[in-house]
């Protein structure tokens, strides 16, 4: 069993990470601005751009999962601001396992993405591709 810290635990990806880590028997610390409130993990409320919060969160951890998403509230700089603080906190605490996961770019039912760039779509090739199917 490991002690796993999930940052961004209140979002869709973070909630799934908290649930899956708990189901696999790990002790989970769910870190988010807003409470997760499902009773499956210990919780720590705060902003990941707070160096003190990150130091408290990673103390005694075996692994950190970064599930922080960019929202209108957090602004686009959350990763640029928080990740160097997180690396420092992890280094100070001797934590060497880090996994970053994201739902960015995923089109899921119920997703609340705002307008953005056009989505890329996979299309089959429009005819034979050079060097393929030419018998050799």
C-alpha positions as CSV (number, residue, x, y, z in Angstrom):
1,X,0.0,0.0,0.0
2,X,1.2,3.5,-0.8
3,X,0.2,6.9,0.4
4,X,-1.0,8.7,-2.7
5,X,-1.6,12.5,-3.0
6,X,-4.2,13.4,-5.6
7,X,-4.0,17.1,-6.6
8,X,-7.1,18.4,-8.3
9,X,-9.2,15.8,-6.6
10,X,-12.5,17.5,-7.1
11,X,-12.5,17.5,-10.9
12,X,-13.6,14.6,-13.1
13,X,-10.2,13.1,-13.6
14,X,-9.2,13.7,-10.0
15,X,-12.3,12.1,-8.6
16,X,-11.7,9.0,-10.7
17,X,-8.0,8.9,-9.5
18,X,-9.1,9.1,-5.9
19,X,-11.7,6.4,-6.4
20,X,-9.3,4.0,-8.2
21,X,-6.4,4.5,-5.8
22,X,-8.7,3.8,-2.9
23,X,-10.2,0.7,-4.5
24,X,-6.6,-0.6,-4.9
25,X,-6.0,-0.2,-1.2
26,X,-3.9,2.9,-1.2
27,X,-4.2,5.6,1.5
28,X,-5.3,8.7,-0.4
29,X,-5.0,12.4,0.4
30,X,-7.4,14.3,-1.9
31,X,-6.3,17.9,-2.4
32,X,-8.7,20.4,-4.0
33,X,-10.0,24.0,-3.6
34,X,-13.5,22.5,-2.9
35,X,-14.2,19.5,-0.8
36,X,-14.6,16.1,-2.5
37,X,-16.9,15.0,0.2
38,X,-17.4,11.4,-0.7
39,X,-15.8,10.0,2.4
40,X,-13.3,7.7,0.6
41,X,-10.2,9.8,1.3
42,X,-8.6,12.2,3.7
43,X,-9.0,15.7,2.4
44,X,-6.9,18.9,2.4
45,X,-8.5,22.1,1.0
46,X,-6.5,24.8,-0.7
47,X,-5.0,26.1,-3.8
48,X,-2.1,24.2,-5.5
49,X,-0.3,27.5,-6.0
50,X,0.3,27.6,-2.2
51,X,3.8,26.3,-1.4
52,X,2.9,25.6,2.2
53,X,-0.2,23.6,1.2
54,X,1.9,21.5,-1.2
55,X,4.6,20.9,1.5
56,X,1.9,19.7,3.9
57,X,0.3,17.5,1.3
58,X,3.4,15.7,0.1
59,X,4.9,15.1,3.6
60,X,5.0,11.3,4.0
61,X,3.7,10.6,0.5
62,X,4.9,7.8,-1.7
63,X,3.5,9.3,-4.9
64,X,1.8,12.4,-6.3
65,X,-0.9,12.4,-9.0
66,X,-1.4,15.8,-10.8
67,X,-5.0,15.9,-11.9
68,X,-5.3,19.7,-11.9
69,X,-7.3,21.1,-14.7
70,X,-7.3,24.6,-16.1
71,X,-10.6,26.4,-15.4
72,X,-11.8,30.0,-15.7
73,X,-11.4,30.3,-11.9
74,X,-7.8,28.9,-11.8
75,X,-6.6,30.7,-14.9
76,X,-4.2,29.4,-17.5
77,X,-1.1,29.8,-15.4
78,X,-1.9,27.2,-12.7
79,X,0.6,24.6,-14.0
80,X,3.3,27.2,-14.7
81,X,2.9,28.5,-11.2
82,X,2.2,25.4,-9.2
83,X,4.5,22.8,-10.8
84,X,7.8,24.4,-9.7
85,X,6.4,24.7,-6.2
86,X,5.3,21.1,-6.3
87,X,8.7,19.9,-7.5
88,X,10.4,21.8,-4.7
89,X,8.0,20.4,-2.1
90,X,8.5,16.8,-3.4
91,X,12.2,17.2,-3.4
92,X,12.2,18.5,0.1
93,X,10.0,15.6,1.3
94,X,12.0,12.9,-0.7
95,X,9.0,12.0,-2.9
96,X,10.2,10.6,-6.3
97,X,7.0,9.3,-7.9
98,X,4.9,11.7,-10.0
99,X,2.2,11.1,-12.5
100,X,0.5,13.8,-14.4
101,X,-2.9,13.1,-16.0
102,X,-5.3,15.2,-17.9
103,X,-8.7,15.1,-19.6
104,X,-7.7,17.9,-21.9
105,X,-8.8,17.3,-25.4
106,X,-11.1,14.5,-24.5
107,X,-14.7,14.8,-25.8
108,X,-16.9,13.2,-23.3
109,X,-20.7,13.3,-22.9
110,X,-21.6,16.1,-20.5
111,X,-18.3,17.9,-20.9
112,X,-18.5,21.6,-20.3
113,X,-15.8,22.9,-22.6
114,X,-16.3,26.4,-23.9
115,X,-15.7,27.4,-27.5
116,X,-12.2,26.8,-28.6
117,X,-10.2,25.7,-31.6
118,X,-11.8,23.2,-34.1
119,X,-11.5,19.6,-33.1
120,X,-9.3,17.3,-35.1
121,X,-11.1,14.4,-36.7
122,X,-9.6,11.2,-37.9
123,X,-10.4,10.5,-41.6
124,X,-9.4,7.5,-43.6
125,X,-6.8,8.2,-46.3
126,X,-8.2,9.4,-49.7
127,X,-6.6,6.7,-51.8
128,X,-3.4,4.6,-51.8
129,X,-0.6,6.0,-49.7
130,X,2.8,6.1,-51.4
131,X,4.9,3.0,-50.7
132,X,1.9,1.0,-49.5
133,X,0.0,-1.7,-51.3
134,X,2.3,-1.5,-54.3
135,X,3.4,-5.1,-54.0
136,X,6.6,-4.7,-52.3
